[in-house]
Amino acid sequence: MRDERDCDVLVVGAGPTGLCTALMLTQHGVRVRIVDSKPGPVEQARAAIVHARTLELFDRLGVAEAAVARGLPITDVAIHEAGRHVGDMPLAGEGTGDRTRFPFALALEQFETERVLVEALKEHHVEVEWNTAVVELADTGALVGVTTAEGRSITARWLVGADGASSAVRGFVGQSFDGETYDQAGMLADVTLDVDLGVRGMRLNLTRGGFVGILPLASGRCRLFGVVPRELEQAPSQKNPSHEAYAPLAPADLQKWFDGYFKVDARLKEVVWASMFRFHSRIAPRFRVGSVFLAGDAAHIHNPAGGQGLNLGVGDAVNLAWKLAQVVNGEAPERLLDTYESERRPIARTVLKRTDLGFKLETGNSAVAVWMRAHVATRVVGAVSRLAPIRRMFFHMFSQLWIRYRNSPAVGPGTGPLRPGDRAPYAEIRPTRDGASSVLDLTHGSGYHVLLFGAQSLDTDRLAASLDDRYTVAITTHVIPPEEEAAHRAYQVSGPLLVLVRPDGHVAAVAEPGSPGVTDFLDTVLTRVKAPA
């Protein structure tokens, strides 16, 4: 049946979410096709921030180095009120360098992100099929078939809808997009300024209408973003911004907005592009319908506070792709796919709630809200931004290092400080022969990874052999010797310990070496090797 299909998985949508899904699948030996109605990668860089957890996932995909080379590390957010500097919050800083290889946010235009991923796919002989719009979809349960606008048909066992906020796939599977559209309009623009604002930080200015910001880019341009004031929305050159698309913004209106709200003594030298849009907060009721999955903006959208959107979509992609790969390759039962929705939908809802709250605090136009921003919020920011615990918390929240999947059916037993479902700690180690310099590096590649602490007396070869003989998926064993003190501290080891890590870098189980609980769990999520007759 497999060879009768055009591919194992069809990915609809070649933005960052779809590209990451396709890349991980093809790296795991899955036959993939990826289509998009656009003529090519986006020209307007809507998403421009890549956070630490996403860079870690890029590292697992082998593209982090290329992404960092094309971007600009951002370490600080300078907060102003009506042009007056009131405090700084970190996107890196003290207490973060030992938690991730990427203790910063990366300013990287979306088109650069997409080009990095497209180039990586080409190395695996997978080309994006541009100008290919899906106009029909049928799911028989054993086969998903689509028809394109040109009348071609494509068949697959599974389909991933990563086709954005106005997702056609979401409509084909009968999913609503519940939530709200805010009254306020937003604006994005890439410009060059006649003043150098520095390259380390983002500038955020609280204004009477909400907030505006400036993000430096590696190209030397700056990204302007924020809430559009009512008077600009009503300018003669503007019509109601689309609820889905981006409406052009006249350069003269952009300069007027910049002069009145950014409080920077500068002129716009060049406007590369500028547009207005509406802020949304919406989520689909289901992320899986039969053989079809929704990911990224097709499954959830929210206001851009904190730059979480692209990063949330990449997290969806990696979570789904390794599970699909194991099912396609016969390494896991199909029920594993149900854990995509049960793990990722709560994360999406949490992000929606947080960004909704932050956006409403930042943009409320009542007299109380305006007074709070001008007289309370700025003083609080100035005070707390000097406290190391608050700075670490700020980085942890925006970096998405907080994401975990405790109590998921796709994680097993474990007690103690490190819990199944948690992100496996980073922890630097002495470089190994294959170039690994952290514990997370050891867990790259397909399959599960076993980390053994304090296991000198354990017959590790026998353990590795028993796992290989038991399951069809690869399970690699790594011994973490006692001299790797940083790793033992990060994993809070107090005695012999076995940590099982999933292909996405999250802990699957924690147990004493030799505990039957680990294999009991793996028996529920992996396919057993059949005993000889």
ChimeraX attribute file (.defattr): number of C-alpha atoms within 10 A of each C-alpha:
attribute: neighborCount
match mode: 1-to-1
recipient: residues
	/A:1	7
	/A:2	12
	/A:3	9
	/A:4	9
	/A:5	16
	/A:6	17
	/A:7	19
	/A:8	24
	/A:9	29
	/A:10	26
	/A:11	25
	/A:12	29
	/A:13	29
	/A:14	29
	/A:15	28
	/A:16	26
	/A:17	29
	/A:18	29
	/A:19	28
	/A:20	27
	/A:21	29
	/A:22	31
	/A:23	26
	/A:24	27
	/A:25	25
	/A:26	20
	/A:27	17
	/A:28	19
	/A:29	14
	/A:30	20
	/A:31	21
	/A:32	22
	/A:33	22
	/A:34	25
	/A:35	22
	/A:36	22
	/A:37	17
	/A:38	15
	/A:39	10
	/A:40	16
	/A:41	20
	/A:42	16
	/A:43	11
	/A:44	16
	/A:45	18
	/A:46	18
	/A:47	20
	/A:48	21
	/A:49	25
	/A:50	29
	/A:51	27
	/A:52	26
	/A:53	26
	/A:54	25
	/A:55	26
	/A:56	22
	/A:57	21
	/A:58	21
	/A:59	19
	/A:60	21
	/A:61	18
	/A:62	18
	/A:63	18
	/A:64	17
	/A:65	12
	/A:66	16
	/A:67	23
	/A:68	18
	/A:69	11
	/A:70	18
	/A:71	21
	/A:72	23
	/A:73	26
	/A:74	24
	/A:75	20
	/A:76	20
	/A:77	20
	/A:78	19
	/A:79	23
	/A:80	24
	/A:81	22
	/A:82	18
	/A:83	16
	/A:84	12
	/A:85	15
	/A:86	19
	/A:87	19
	/A:88	22
	/A:89	24
	/A:90	27
	/A:91	27
	/A:92	24
	/A:93	16
	/A:94	13
	/A:95	14
	/A:96	19
	/A:97	14
	/A:98	15
	/A:99	16
	/A:100	19
	/A:101	19
	/A:102	22
	/A:103	26
	/A:104	25
	/A:105	29
	/A:106	25
	/A:107	25
	/A:108	24
	/A:109	25
	/A:110	22
	/A:111	20
	/A:112	19
	/A:113	24
	/A:114	22
	/A:115	18
	/A:116	19
	/A:117	25
	/A:118	22
	/A:119	14
	/A:120	20
	/A:121	20
	/A:122	12
	/A:123	10
	/A:124	12
	/A:125	9
	/A:126	18
	/A:127	16
	/A:128	21
	/A:129	18
	/A:130	16
	/A:131	15
	/A:132	20
	/A:133	20
	/A:134	24
	/A:135	14
	/A:136	15
	/A:137	20
	/A:138	15
	/A:139	20
	/A:140	10
	/A:141	11
	/A:142	11
	/A:143	17
	/A:144	22
	/A:145	19
	/A:146	21
	/A:147	17
	/A:148	17
	/A:149	14
	/A:150	11
	/A:151	12
	/A:152	10
	/A:153	14
	/A:154	17
	/A:155	22
	/A:156	25
	/A:157	22
	/A:158	23
	/A:159	29
	/A:160	27
	/A:161	26
	/A:162	32
	/A:163	27
	/A:164	25
	/A:165	21
	/A:166	14
	/A:167	18
	/A:168	19
	/A:169	26
	/A:170	26
	/A:171	13
	/A:172	15
	/A:173	19
	/A:174	11
	/A:175	18
	/A:176	14
	/A:177	21
	/A:178	11
	/A:179	15
	/A:180	12
	/A:181	14
	/A:182	16
	/A:183	10
	/A:184	18
	/A:185	22
	/A:186	22
	/A:187	23
	/A:188	25
	/A:189	25
	/A:190	24
	/A:191	21
	/A:192	21
	/A:193	17
	/A:194	11
	/A:195	12
	/A:196	10
	/A:197	16
	/A:198	9
	/A:199	17
	/A:200	16
	/A:201	23
	/A:202	25
	/A:203	21
	/A:204	23
	/A:205	24
	/A:206	25
	/A:207	23
	/A:208	21
	/A:209	20
	/A:210	23
	/A:211	23
	/A:212	24
	/A:213	22
	/A:214	22
	/A:215	22
	/A:216	27
	/A:217	25
	/A:218	16
	/A:219	12
	/A:220	13
	/A:221	17
	/A:222	22
	/A:223	23
	/A:224	22
	/A:225	22
	/A:226	25
	/A:227	24
	/A:228	23
	/A:229	20
	/A:230	12
	/A:231	9
	/A:232	16
	/A:233	19
	/A:234	11
	/A:235	11
	/A:236	9
	/A:237	12
	/A:238	15
	/A:239	13
	/A:240	12
	/A:241	19
	/A:242	12
	/A:243	17
	/A:244	13
	/A:245	13
	/A:246	17
	/A:247	18
	/A:248	18
	/A:249	22
	/A:250	16
	/A:251	17
	/A:252	10
	/A:253	16
	/A:254	21
	/A:255	13
	/A:256	11
	/A:257	16
	/A:258	18
	/A:259	15
	/A:260	13
	/A:261	23
	/A:262	24
	/A:263	16
	/A:264	14
	/A:265	11
	/A:266	14
	/A:267	14
	/A:268	15
	/A:269	11
	/A:270	13
	/A:271	17
	/A:272	13
	/A:273	17
	/A:274	21
	/A:275	21
	/A:276	27
	/A:277	22
	/A:278	22
	/A:279	22
	/A:280	23
	/A:281	20
	/A:282	23
	/A:283	24
	/A:284	21
	/A:285	14
	/A:286	18
	/A:287	25
	/A:288	23
	/A:289	14
	/A:290	14
	/A:291	20
	/A:292	24
	/A:293	24
	/A:294	30
	/A:295	32
	/A:296	27
	/A:297	24
	/A:298	28
	/A:299	29
	/A:300	28
	/A:301	26
	/A:302	27
	/A:303	22
	/A:304	19
	/A:305	18
	/A:306	16
	/A:307	19
	/A:308	23
	/A:309	22
	/A:310	24
	/A:311	24
	/A:312	24
	/A:313	29
	/A:314	26
	/A:315	24
	/A:316	27
	/A:317	28
	/A:318	27
	/A:319	25
	/A:320	27
	/A:321	27
	/A:322	22
	/A:323	27
	/A:324	26
	/A:325	24
	/A:326	26
	/A:327	19
	/A:328	22
	/A:329	15
	/A:330	15
	/A:331	21
	/A:332	24
	/A:333	17
	/A:334	15
	/A:335	14
	/A:336	18
	/A:337	22
	/A:338	16
	/A:339	19
	/A:340	25
	/A:341	20
	/A:342	18
	/A:343	22
	/A:344	22
	/A:345	21
	/A:346	12
	/A:347	19
	/A:348	23
	/A:349	16
	/A:350	13
	/A:351	22
	/A:352	24
	/A:353	14
	/A:354	14
	/A:355	20
	/A:356	19
	/A:357	12
	/A:358	14
	/A:359	21
	/A:360	13
	/A:361	16
	/A:362	23
	/A:363	20
	/A:364	17
	/A:365	14
	/A:366	11
	/A:367	9
	/A:368	10
	/A:369	19
	/A:370	21
	/A:371	13
	/A:372	16
	/A:373	22
	/A:374	16
	/A:375	11
	/A:376	12
	/A:377	19
	/A:378	19
	/A:379	15
	/A:380	13
	/A:381	16
	/A:382	17
	/A:383	13
	/A:384	15
	/A:385	19
	/A:386	13
	/A:387	11
	/A:388	14
	/A:389	12
	/A:390	14
	/A:391	21
	/A:392	19
	/A:393	15
	/A:394	16
	/A:395	27
	/A:396	21
	/A:397	13
	/A:398	19
	/A:399	26
	/A:400	18
	/A:401	19
	/A:402	14
	/A:403	19
	/A:404	19
	/A:405	22
	/A:406	17
	/A:407	14
	/A:408	15
	/A:409	18
	/A:410	26
	/A:411	27
	/A:412	25
	/A:413	16
	/A:414	20
	/A:415	10
	/A:416	10
	/A:417	9
	/A:418	19
	/A:419	23
	/A:420	29
	/A:421	26
	/A:422	20
	/A:423	22
	/A:424	24
	/A:425	22
	/A:426	22
	/A:427	23
	/A:428	21
	/A:429	20
	/A:430	12
	/A:431	11
	/A:432	11
	/A:433	7
	/A:434	8
	/A:435	10
	/A:436	16
	/A:437	17
	/A:438	20
	/A:439	23
	/A:440	23
	/A:441	21
	/A:442	20
	/A:443	26
	/A:444	21
	/A:445	20
	/A:446	21
	/A:447	20
	/A:448	21
	/A:449	23
	/A:450	23
	/A:451	20
	/A:452	22
	/A:453	24
	/A:454	18
	/A:455	19
	/A:456	13
	/A:457	7
	/A:458	13
	/A:459	11
	/A:460	17
	/A:461	9
	/A:462	10
	/A:463	15
	/A:464	15
	/A:465	13
	/A:466	11
	/A:467	18
	/A:468	16
	/A:469	14
	/A:470	17
	/A:471	19
	/A:472	19
	/A:473	21
	/A:474	14
	/A:475	18
	/A:476	20
	/A:477	22
	/A:478	17
	/A:479	14
	/A:480	18
	/A:481	15
	/A:482	13
	/A:483	10
	/A:484	15
	/A:485	15
	/A:486	17
	/A:487	21
	/A:488	19
	/A:489	12
	/A:490	17
	/A:491	19
	/A:492	14
	/A:493	17
	/A:494	10
	/A:495	11
	/A:496	15
	/A:497	21
	/A:498	25
	/A:499	26
	/A:500	27
	/A:501	29
	/A:502	28
	/A:503	20
	/A:504	24
	/A:505	26
	/A:506	24
	/A:507	29
	/A:508	31
	/A:509	27
	/A:510	25
	/A:511	21
	/A:512	17
	/A:513	21
	/A:514	14
	/A:515	12
	/A:516	10
	/A:517	17
	/A:518	22
	/A:519	16
	/A:520	12
	/A:521	17
	/A:522	22
	/A:523	15
	/A:524	17
	/A:525	21
	/A:526	21
	/A:527	18
	/A:528	20
	/A:529	13
	/A:530	10
	/A:531	7
	/A:532	4
	/A:533	3
